[in-house]
Amino acid sequence: MRFLPGRRRLKLGQSLGAFRSPDNEDISPLYVFFEVANEGREPIELSRLYVTPKGERSPMAEVEMEGERPLPLSLAPGETTRFWVRAKTLARELKEAGHGGRPRLVLVAEDGGGGRA
């Protein structure tokens, strides 16, 4: 769990999963899901999301994520939103950026004021 500085608290999480088909018989390929929650007392303007190998702060390649709502977006106190990307796409981008093996990834979120979590 990581938070933006000050009173604005942004909780970030990630997990693996798949989508179920409408007929409930098949599932999609593997996806990485990212969750962003505002646990603070004030709204937060979420302007950018990216993934990077653990220990680094600059984005690896800009991986295009799908989400419940497009960026930029405002998260009210207590509100949560999700984004996702195919795991295979993320692995390919990592490899092309020179990160072989199985690096641990972290989600980085930037708010409208340039703060990062």
Secondary structure, DSSP 4 states (H G I P E B T S, - for coil): ----STT--EEEEEEEE-PBPTTSS-B-S-EEEEEEEE-SSS-EEEEEEEEEETT--S-SS----EESSPSSEEE-TT-EEEEEEEHHHHHHHHHHTT--S---EEEEEEETTS-B-
